[in-house]
Amino acid sequence: IDKFGFIVGSQGAEGALEEVPLEVLRQRESKWLDMLNNWDKWMAKKHKKIRLRCQKGIPPSLRGRAWQYLSGGKVKLQQNPGKFDELDMSPGDPKWLDVIERDLHRQFPFHEM
């Protein structure tokens, strides 16, 4: 099982991921931290650079935070204080829970979970 939870050697796995040298990873982390800490400035003037950095790869340590910004979730969270907790505590619609449950195995047949 690889670090993402997929069974190694399965049909769906396209071989081992290429490891990024630690020095390169640290440089990318530094650039991404600057970008995330100044997100509005970057989005206003350098959105093409953001795209290029995404294509090179988001450092694993910053993927969760980057995903919030890239998906627009960070703004939605700020616009709707308390809404996430409200939705998190409410029970899911059984119809959609069933659809999601069926779809998980189809989308990730070689994942341990």
Backbone as JSON Lines, residues from 0, in Angstrom:
{"i":0,"aa":"I","n":[0.85,-1.17,0.0],"ca":[0.0,0.0,0.0],"c":[0.9,1.23,0.0]}
{"i":1,"aa":"D","n":[0.62,2.16,-0.94],"ca":[1.45,3.37,-1.01],"c":[1.0,4.39,0.03]}
{"i":2,"aa":"K","n":[1.66,5.56,0.05],"ca":[1.37,6.57,1.06],"c":[0.0,7.2,0.91]}
{"i":3,"aa":"F","n":[-0.68,6.96,-0.22],"ca":[-2.02,7.5,-0.43],"c":[-3.11,6.46,-0.16]}
{"i":4,"aa":"G","n":[-2.72,5.24,0.23],"ca":[-3.69,4.2,0.57],"c":[-4.07,3.28,-0.58]}
{"i":5,"aa":"F","n":[-3.4,3.39,-1.72],"ca":[-3.72,2.53,-2.85],"c":[-2.84,1.3,-2.84]}
{"i":6,"aa":"I","n":[-3.41,0.19,-3.27],"ca":[-2.69,-1.07,-3.31],"c":[-1.65,-1.01,-4.42]}
{"i":7,"aa":"V","n":[-0.39,-1.19,-4.07],"ca":[0.71,-1.11,-5.03],"c":[0.66,-2.32,-5.94]}
{"i":8,"aa":"G","n":[0.88,-2.09,-7.22],"ca":[0.89,-3.18,-8.18],"c":[-0.48,-3.51,-8.73]}
{"i":9,"aa":"S","n":[-1.51,-2.79,-8.32],"ca":[-2.85,-3.04,-8.84],"c":[-2.97,-2.47,-10.24]}
{"i":10,"aa":"Q","n":[-3.98,-2.88,-10.96],"ca":[-4.2,-2.42,-12.33],"c":[-4.28,-0.9,-12.4]}
{"i":11,"aa":"G","n":[-4.98,-0.31,-11.46],"ca":[-5.21,1.12,-11.49],"c":[-3.99,1.94,-11.17]}
{"i":12,"aa":"A","n":[-2.99,1.36,-10.53],"ca":[-1.79,2.11,-10.19],"c":[-0.87,2.15,-11.4]}
{"i":13,"aa":"E","n":[-0.46,3.31,-11.81],"ca":[0.37,3.48,-13.0],"c":[1.85,3.41,-12.68]}
{"i":14,"aa":"G","n":[2.24,2.68,-11.68],"ca":[3.64,2.6,-11.3],"c":[3.94,3.58,-10.17]}
{"i":15,"aa":"A","n":[5.14,3.51,-9.68],"ca":[5.53,4.35,-8.55],"c":[5.6,5.82,-8.95]}
{"i":16,"aa":"L","n":[5.18,6.69,-8.05],"ca":[5.28,8.12,-8.29],"c":[6.74,8.53,-8.19]}
{"i":17,"aa":"E","n":[7.12,9.45,-9.03],"ca":[8.49,9.94,-9.01],"c":[8.69,10.79,-7.76]}
{"i":18,"aa":"E","n":[9.72,10.49,-7.01],"ca":[10.02,11.23,-5.8],"c":[10.68,12.56,-6.15]}
{"i":19,"aa":"V","n":[10.2,13.63,-5.53],"ca":[10.77,14.95,-5.73],"c":[11.9,15.13,-4.72]}
{"i":20,"aa":"P","n":[13.08,15.58,-5.16],"ca":[14.19,15.79,-4.22],"c":[13.77,16.73,-3.09]}
{"i":21,"aa":"L","n":[14.26,16.49,-1.9],"ca":[13.87,17.24,-0.72],"c":[14.13,18.74,-0.87]}
{"i":22,"aa":"E","n":[15.25,19.1,-1.46],"ca":[15.57,20.52,-1.66],"c":[14.53,21.2,-2.55]}
{"i":23,"aa":"V","n":[14.14,20.53,-3.61],"ca":[13.13,21.07,-4.53],"c":[11.79,21.19,-3.8]}
{"i":24,"aa":"L","n":[11.46,20.18,-3.01],"ca":[10.21,20.2,-2.26],"c":[10.18,21.38,-1.29]}
{"i":25,"aa":"R","n":[11.28,21.64,-0.6],"ca":[11.35,22.77,0.34],"c":[11.21,24.1,-0.38]}
{"i":26,"aa":"Q","n":[11.82,24.22,-1.56],"ca":[11.7,25.45,-2.35],"c":[10.25,25.67,-2.77]}
{"i":27,"aa":"R","n":[9.59,24.59,-3.2],"ca":[8.18,24.7,-3.6],"c":[7.31,25.08,-2.41]}
{"i":28,"aa":"E","n":[7.59,24.47,-1.25],"ca":[6.83,24.82,-0.05],"c":[6.95,26.3,0.27]}
{"i":29,"aa":"S","n":[8.16,26.82,0.17],"ca":[8.39,28.23,0.45],"c":[7.59,29.12,-0.5]}
{"i":30,"aa":"K","n":[7.62,28.78,-1.78],"ca":[6.88,29.55,-2.78],"c":[5.37,29.46,-2.55]}
{"i":31,"aa":"W","n":[4.89,28.26,-2.23],"ca":[3.46,28.08,-1.98],"c":[3.02,28.81,-0.72]}
{"i":32,"aa":"L","n":[3.85,28.79,0.32],"ca":[3.5,29.52,1.54],"c":[3.36,31.01,1.27]}
{"i":33,"aa":"D","n":[4.28,31.57,0.5],"ca":[4.18,32.98,0.14],"c":[2.89,33.23,-0.65]}
{"i":34,"aa":"M","n":[2.61,32.34,-1.57],"ca":[1.41,32.5,-2.4],"c":[0.13,32.42,-1.57]}
{"i":35,"aa":"L","n":[0.05,31.45,-0.68],"ca":[-1.15,31.27,0.13],"c":[-1.32,32.41,1.13]}
{"i":36,"aa":"N","n":[-0.23,32.93,1.66],"ca":[-0.31,34.02,2.62],"c":[-0.66,35.36,1.97]}
{"i":37,"aa":"N","n":[-0.5,35.44,0.64],"ca":[-0.83,36.66,-0.1],"c":[-1.76,36.32,-1.27]}
{"i":38,"aa":"W","n":[-2.74,35.49,-0.99],"ca":[-3.58,34.91,-2.04],"c":[-4.27,35.95,-2.92]}
{"i":39,"aa":"D","n":[-4.86,36.97,-2.33],"ca":[-5.58,37.97,-3.12],"c":[-4.65,38.66,-4.13]}
{"i":40,"aa":"K","n":[-3.45,39.0,-3.69],"ca":[-2.47,39.63,-4.58],"c":[-2.11,38.7,-5.74]}
{"i":41,"aa":"W","n":[-1.87,37.44,-5.42],"ca":[-1.5,36.47,-6.45],"c":[-2.63,36.25,-7.44]}
{"i":42,"aa":"M","n":[-3.85,36.14,-6.94],"ca":[-4.99,35.91,-7.83],"c":[-5.24,37.12,-8.73]}
{"i":43,"aa":"A","n":[-5.0,38.31,-8.23],"ca":[-5.25,39.52,-9.01],"c":[-4.25,39.69,-10.14]}
{"i":44,"aa":"K","n":[-2.99,39.33,-9.9],"ca":[-1.95,39.66,-10.88],"c":[-1.2,38.49,-11.47]}
{"i":45,"aa":"K","n":[-1.16,37.36,-10.77],"ca":[-0.28,36.27,-11.21],"c":[-1.0,34.92,-11.28]}
{"i":46,"aa":"H","n":[-2.25,34.91,-11.74],"ca":[-2.98,33.65,-11.75],"c":[-2.38,32.61,-12.7]}
{"i":47,"aa":"K","n":[-1.68,33.04,-13.75],"ca":[-1.03,32.08,-14.64],"c":[0.11,31.35,-13.92]}
{"i":48,"aa":"K","n":[0.79,32.07,-13.04],"ca":[1.88,31.47,-12.25],"c":[1.31,30.43,-11.29]}
{"i":49,"aa":"I","n":[0.14,30.69,-10.74],"ca":[-0.51,29.71,-9.86],"c":[-0.78,28.43,-10.63]}
{"i":50,"aa":"R","n":[-1.29,28.57,-11.85],"ca":[-1.57,27.4,-12.68],"c":[-0.3,26.59,-12.93]}
{"i":51,"aa":"L","n":[0.78,27.28,-13.27],"ca":[2.05,26.58,-13.53],"c":[2.54,25.84,-12.28]}
{"i":52,"aa":"R","n":[2.4,26.48,-11.13],"ca":[2.85,25.83,-9.89],"c":[1.98,24.62,-9.56]}
{"i":53,"aa":"C","n":[0.7,24.7,-9.86],"ca":[-0.18,23.54,-9.66],"c":[0.27,22.38,-10.55]}
{"i":54,"aa":"Q","n":[0.62,22.69,-11.78],"ca":[1.06,21.66,-12.71],"c":[2.36,21.0,-12.27]}
{"i":55,"aa":"K","n":[3.24,21.77,-11.64],"ca":[4.49,21.21,-11.12],"c":[4.23,20.33,-9.91]}
{"i":56,"aa":"G","n":[3.17,20.63,-9.18],"ca":[2.81,19.84,-8.02],"c":[2.76,20.66,-6.75]}
{"i":57,"aa":"I","n":[1.69,20.48,-6.01],"ca":[1.53,21.16,-4.74],"c":[2.2,20.29,-3.68]}
{"i":58,"aa":"P","n":[3.06,20.87,-2.86],"ca":[3.72,20.08,-1.82],"c":[2.69,19.38,-0.92]}
{"i":59,"aa":"P","n":[2.91,18.12,-0.59],"ca":[1.94,17.37,0.22],"c":[1.56,18.07,1.52]}
{"i":60,"aa":"S","n":[2.5,18.76,2.14],"ca":[2.21,19.42,3.41],"c":[1.25,20.59,3.27]}
{"i":61,"aa":"L","n":[1.05,21.09,2.06],"ca":[0.19,22.26,1.85],"c":[-1.03,21.98,0.99]}
{"i":62,"aa":"R","n":[-1.24,20.72,0.61],"ca":[-2.34,20.39,-0.31],"c":[-3.71,20.73,0.27]}
{"i":63,"aa":"G","n":[-3.93,20.44,1.54],"ca":[-5.23,20.74,2.14],"c":[-5.52,22.22,2.14]}
{"i":64,"aa":"R","n":[-4.54,23.0,2.54],"ca":[-4.71,24.45,2.58],"c":[-4.85,25.02,1.16]}
{"i":65,"aa":"A","n":[-4.03,24.53,0.23],"ca":[-4.09,25.0,-1.16],"c":[-5.46,24.67,-1.77]}
{"i":66,"aa":"W","n":[-5.97,23.48,-1.48],"ca":[-7.26,23.07,-2.03],"c":[-8.37,24.03,-1.58]}
{"i":67,"aa":"Q","n":[-8.32,24.48,-0.34],"ca":[-9.32,25.43,0.14],"c":[-9.31,26.71,-0.69]}
{"i":68,"aa":"Y","n":[-8.14,27.2,-0.98],"ca":[-8.03,28.44,-1.77],"c":[-8.41,28.21,-3.23]}
{"i":69,"aa":"L","n":[-7.87,27.14,-3.83],"ca":[-8.1,26.88,-5.25],"c":[-9.56,26.56,-5.56]}
{"i":70,"aa":"S","n":[-10.25,25.93,-4.64],"ca":[-11.66,25.56,-4.87],"c":[-12.63,26.67,-4.53]}
{"i":71,"aa":"G","n":[-12.14,27.71,-3.86],"ca":[-13.02,28.78,-3.43],"c":[-13.68,28.49,-2.09]}
{"i":72,"aa":"G","n":[-13.32,27.37,-1.48],"ca":[-13.91,26.98,-0.21],"c":[-13.56,27.92,0.93]}
{"i":73,"aa":"K","n":[-12.38,28.5,0.87],"ca":[-11.94,29.43,1.92],"c":[-12.88,30.64,1.97]}
{"i":74,"aa":"V","n":[-13.22,31.18,0.82],"ca":[-14.11,32.34,0.74],"c":[-15.51,31.94,1.21]}
{"i":75,"aa":"K","n":[-16.01,30.79,0.77],"ca":[-17.35,30.32,1.18],"c":[-17.42,30.14,2.69]}
{"i":76,"aa":"L","n":[-16.35,29.61,3.27],"ca":[-16.29,29.4,4.71],"c":[-16.37,30.73,5.45]}
{"i":77,"aa":"Q","n":[-15.67,31.73,4.95],"ca":[-15.68,33.05,5.58],"c":[-17.04,33.75,5.39]}
{"i":78,"aa":"Q","n":[-17.68,33.52,4.26],"ca":[-18.97,34.15,3.99],"c":[-20.11,33.52,4.79]}
{"i":79,"aa":"N","n":[-19.91,32.29,5.23],"ca":[-20.97,31.55,5.93],"c":[-20.46,31.0,7.25]}
{"i":80,"aa":"P","n":[-20.18,31.87,8.23],"ca":[-19.65,31.37,9.51],"c":[-20.63,30.41,10.19]}
{"i":81,"aa":"G","n":[-20.09,29.3,10.66],"ca":[-20.9,28.31,11.37],"c":[-21.62,27.31,10.46]}
{"i":82,"aa":"K","n":[-21.68,27.58,9.17],"ca":[-22.43,26.71,8.25],"c":[-21.77,25.33,8.13]}
{"i":83,"aa":"F","n":[-20.45,25.29,8.07],"ca":[-19.76,24.01,7.95],"c":[-20.09,23.12,9.14]}
{"i":84,"aa":"D","n":[-19.99,23.68,10.35],"ca":[-20.28,22.89,11.56],"c":[-21.73,22.42,11.57]}
{"i":85,"aa":"E","n":[-22.62,23.29,11.12],"ca":[-24.04,22.92,11.04],"c":[-24.25,21.74,10.09]}
{"i":86,"aa":"L","n":[-23.64,21.81,8.92],"ca":[-23.78,20.73,7.95],"c":[-23.08,19.46,8.41]}
{"i":87,"aa":"D","n":[-21.94,19.63,9.08],"ca":[-21.18,18.49,9.58],"c":[-21.97,17.71,10.63]}
{"i":88,"aa":"M","n":[-22.73,18.42,11.44],"ca":[-23.5,17.79,12.51],"c":[-24.83,17.2,12.03]}
{"i":89,"aa":"S","n":[-25.33,17.66,10.89],"ca":[-26.62,17.17,10.42],"c":[-26.45,15.81,9.72]}
{"i":90,"aa":"P","n":[-27.48,14.96,9.84],"ca":[-27.38,13.65,9.17],"c":[-27.5,13.83,7.66]}
{"i":91,"aa":"G","n":[-26.8,13.0,6.92],"ca":[-26.87,13.07,5.47],"c":[-28.15,12.49,4.94]}
{"i":92,"aa":"D","n":[-28.54,12.93,3.76],"ca":[-29.72,12.4,3.09],"c":[-29.42,10.96,2.68]}
{"i":93,"aa":"P","n":[-30.21,9.98,3.16],"ca":[-29.93,8.57,2.85],"c":[-29.8,8.28,1.35]}
{"i":94,"aa":"K","n":[-30.57,8.99,0.54],"ca":[-30.51,8.79,-0.91],"c":[-29.09,9.08,-1.42]}
{"i":95,"aa":"W","n":[-28.52,10.21,-0.97],"ca":[-27.19,10.6,-1.45],"c":[-26.1,9.78,-0.78]}
{"i":96,"aa":"L","n":[-26.3,9.38,0.46],"ca":[-25.32,8.54,1.13],"c":[-25.16,7.21,0.38]}
{"i":97,"aa":"D","n":[-26.28,6.67,-0.09],"ca":[-26.24,5.42,-0.85],"c":[-25.51,5.6,-2.18]}
{"i":98,"aa":"V","n":[-25.77,6.7,-2.86],"ca":[-25.11,6.98,-4.14],"c":[-23.61,7.12,-3.93]}
{"i":99,"aa":"I","n":[-23.21,7.84,-2.9],"ca":[-21.79,8.04,-2.61],"c":[-21.13,6.71,-2.27]}
{"i":100,"aa":"E","n":[-21.8,5.93,-1.44],"ca":[-21.25,4.63,-1.02],"c":[-21.0,3.73,-2.23]}
{"i":101,"aa":"R","n":[-21.96,3.69,-3.17],"ca":[-21.8,2.86,-4.37],"c":[-20.69,3.4,-5.27]}
{"i":102,"aa":"D","n":[-20.59,4.72,-5.35],"ca":[-19.62,5.35,-6.24],"c":[-18.19,5.22,-5.74]}
{"i":103,"aa":"L","n":[-17.99,5.16,-4.44],"ca":[-16.64,5.06,-3.89],"c":[-15.9,3.85,-4.43]}
{"i":104,"aa":"H","n":[-16.56,2.7,-4.45],"ca":[-15.89,1.49,-4.92],"c":[-15.61,1.57,-6.42]}
{"i":105,"aa":"R","n":[-16.51,2.19,-7.16],"ca":[-16.28,2.31,-8.61],"c":[-15.13,3.27,-8.92]}
{"i":106,"aa":"Q","n":[-15.02,4.34,-8.15],"ca":[-13.98,5.33,-8.39],"c":[-12.62,4.9,-7.85]}
{"i":107,"aa":"F","n":[-12.62,4.19,-6.74],"ca":[-11.37,3.82,-6.07],"c":[-11.33,2.32,-5.76]}
{"i":108,"aa":"P","n":[-11.39,1.47,-6.78],"ca":[-11.44,0.03,-6.5],"c":[-10.16,-0.52,-5.87]}
{"i":109,"aa":"F","n":[-9.05,0.19,-5.99],"ca":[-7.8,-0.31,-5.45],"c":[-7.33,0.48,-4.25]}
{"i":110,"aa":"H","n":[-8.27,1.11,-3.53],"ca":[-7.91,1.86,-2.33],"c":[-8.24,1.02,-1.11]}
{"i":111,"aa":"E","n":[-7.36,1.05,-0.09],"ca":[-7.53,0.21,1.08],"c":[-8.79,0.55,1.88]}
{"i":112,"aa":"M","n":[-9.26,1.79,1.83],"ca":[-10.42,2.17,2.62],"c":[-11.7,2.04,1.8]}
